[in-house]
Amino acid sequence: MQNFELYNPVNYVFGKGQIEKLKNLVPENTKILIAYGGGSIFKNGVYDQVKAALSKSFKANHIVEFGGIEPNPRYETLMKAVAVIREEKIGFILAVGGGSVIDGVKFISAAVHYEGDAADILRKRILFKDVSQVIPFGTVLTLPATGSEMNSGAVVTIEATQEKLTLGGSALFPVFSIVDPTVITSLPKRQLQNGVIDAFTHVMEQYLTYPHDAMLQDRIAEGILQTLIEIGPDVVENPSDYKLASNFVWSATMALNGLIQKGVPSDWATHMIGHELTALYEIDHARTLAIIGPNLYRVMFDTKKEKLAQYGKRVWNLTGDSTEAIAEEAIEKTVAFFHTMGMKTKISENTDNYENTADFIVNRFEERGWKAMGEKQNITPEKVREIVEMSY
Amino acid sequence: MQNFELYNPVNYVFGKGQIEKLKNLVPENTKILIAYGGGSIFKNGVYDQVKAALSKSFKANHIVEFGGIEPNPRYETLMKAVAVIREEKIGFILAVGGGSVIDGVKFISAAVHYEGDAADILRKRILFKDVSQVIPFGTVLTLPATGSEMNSGAVVTIEATQEKLTLGGSALFPVFSIVDPTVITSLPKRQLQNGVIDAFTHVMEQYLTYPHDAMLQDRIAEGILQTLIEIGPDVVENPSDYKLASNFVWSATMALNGLIQKGVPSDWATHMIGHELTALYEIDHARTLAIIGPNLYRVMFDTKKEKLAQYGKRVWNLTGDSTEAIAEEAIEKTVAFFHTMGMKTKISENTDNYENTADFIVNRFEERGWKAMGEKQNITPEKVREIVEMSY
C-alpha cells in the first residue's frame, strides 16, 4: 500500500429534515452570503427551507444573496461574488446547490483575501492550506454526483480564455455539508442518470488500474460500485423512494470524498478526454464518461485486464478461468449497465459532424505538452486517438 | 437509512517512515508531554524514532515524559499526568502507544482544565465538544486494534471503585495520528491475534444486527471482515510482510473510526459481557469477544438470522436456499476462523472455577439496572445467562 494522509474535517450532516440544523451550524454574529445557481432551489423548496432555518438565528439584514452561478462555474461570475463579499463584509458563505455551486464557492472563498490577480489562483495552482487565508463556508447539497460537498477540490472555467482549471487545498473543505436525500425527488431523470454514472466513473478512475496491495480500498470501491449497480436503474424511476435515494446520495459522496483514493494508483484519463467532448459538443459530463470509459478499458486492455477480471468477478459475479474472457465480459457488462441507465455510448449518438474529434483532442493535449496519462502514464496521444476513434 | 452526522477531523498519516513527519505535525513553541505505557516503545525503536523526529524542532527542555500508563488505563495514574501538565505548563500531548495509552491521553486532555472532581468526567459522562476545553494531542500508534487513533472515545478504569467508564466528545479526536504498519513487526503473536479478533468483532457489533436500508455501510463492513479473514492467519505468522501488516492496521482503524456505524443499528452486547470476563478472570479483551460472540449469535438466532445469512453468503461465500442453514453455517465458519486465529472459545479453556460466572454477571448487570442490551434491546439478563452458560 502506498503511504497516504487522510484528512477530511467536513461535518457531514446526512438525512431527512437536516436542513433545519442550519440554525446551529452557521456561525452567529456573522453576515452571510447565500450562493446558488440557476434558481432550481426556488422550485424544489430548498430555498424556503434554508431561509426558514436561518430566520431563527439571523436578522434579514445579515443575509445577502448571490445567484446565477453557472454549470461549469465561470471565473468572471465568481469574481462578482468576491466583490460583494468584500463590500458587504461577509464572514461566511452558504453554498446551496450541486457541484458547480459548491466548486464556485470554493473559488470565491479562496479569492476574497487573495492579493494580486485572482486568476493566478487557477493558473498557478495556488494551494490553500491555512484556514485564515479563506472565507469559511458550508453547503446544502441539492444534486448528488461530484462529491464536492465532502472534498477540498474544485473546477472553474475562465470564460475569456476557455480554460477549465482546478483549485484546492486543505483549507477548502466545507465546514459542514447538509445532505438531505429527499432533494433528489424533483430532479429530472436525465440528471439522476448522470449522477449515478458520474459517481460510478469516479470510483472506476480510482479502482480500475492494476492489482496492488491495498485490499481494503479495493473492497470499499467494489462496494460502492455494487451499490450503484443495485440501485441505479430503480432510483431514476423512483427518486422519492428513500432507501434508493439515500444510498445513491451517500454513494456519490463516498465515491469522491478522498477515502478510496488513499494508498492506491489512479487513472483519471476518462475524465480528461471526456472534458474535451463537453467542451466541443456540450455533451453532459457524465455522458462523456460513459462514452470514453469502456473504450479506454478496451484500448488499454493489456494494462488493465487483471483489474478488469477482479472487477468482473467481484462486482458482476462472473466466473471462469480465463482472465481475458472475464475482463472482456466485464467491459460488456459495464456498457450494458450504462445503456440501462439511459446513456448513449457513442459520440455519433450524441452529436453530428464528429469526424475530426480525435484530431482535435490529440492536438489539444499535445499543445498542452501532455505526453501521457493514466496510472502507468502509458495513455499516449496515439492511445487517446485510438480511444476517441473507437468511440465514434 | 438512519440520519447521521459524520465528523472526523483526525489528520491520519499512514505508512512506512511517517514518524519523521512529527517535526511538522507537533505545534512549535509549545512544551510537550510524551505519554507512553510500559516501555515497549524502548524495545521496538519507536521511542528513538520519536525523539529523533522531535529533536529537529524542539529543545530538550521543551519535552517532558510520562510513562507507566497501564493496559485498561487507571484514573489514578492519569491524574498524575494531569498534575505534571499543570505544573509544567504543557501545551500539547503526544501519545505513543496502543489503545490504552491513547485512551488515557484523551482523559488527561479533558481533565487538565476541568474544574471540580475529575472523576465526574467519567461518572457524569461529561461530553467535550469545544476544543478550548481540552489540551490538544496527537498519537503515534504502536498496537493496532482499538481504533482509538481515529475516534473520540475512550475507556478508563477507576481503580479505587473498580469502575470501567467511558468518555468522549468531538473535542477529543487526536489532532493527528501517525500509523506506521511496520511497528507490528515486534509484537508478540498473541497480541497480533488479539488485534485481528478485536477489529473483527468491532465490525460485527456494528454489522451483525438485522437487515436495514444502509446498503453501502453493509458493503464496507463486509469488506473489512473479508480483508481481516484473508490476512489474519498470515499476518500473525509474518508481521514483517508489509502487504499483510498495512492491510491489518488500516482495517483495524476503519473498524472503529465511526464510518461503518453511521446510519445503522448496532449491538455491542458481546463487548459488555466480554468486559465482565476480563474483570473476573483477566482473560484478554479480544479473547472474551471470541468466546461470547458466537454464543450470542446462537442465543439471539431469531433476531439475527437474516443478517447472519447475508454475512454467510457475502463474506463466507456460502450458498443454499435456507436462511437458517446458511446462518448456522456462518456461525460455525466464524468459530473456525477464531480457532485458526489462536482463540480458545470456551470460558473453561481460559480459566478454572468458572461455575458461578453467569450468576455473577447477571447480578452485576441487574445491580446496574440494565434491563436489556443489543440492537433490539432484547438481550435481557435471562438471555445473558443463557449466552454465558453456553460459553462454559
Interface residues (C-beta under 8 A of the other chain):
Chain A: M1 Q2 N3 F4 E5 L6 Y7 N8 P9 V10 N11 Y12 V13 F14 G15 K16 G17 Q18 D213 A214 M215 L216 R219 I220 E222 G223 I224 Q226 T227 E230 I231 Y242 K243 S246 N247 W250 S251 M254 K262 G263
Chain B: M1 Q2 N3 F4 E5 L6 Y7 N8 P9 V10 N11 Y12 V13 F14 G15 K16 G17 Q18 D213 A214 M215 L216 R219 I220 E222 G223 I224 Q226 T227 E230 I231 Y242 K243 S246 N247 W250 S251 M254 K262 G263
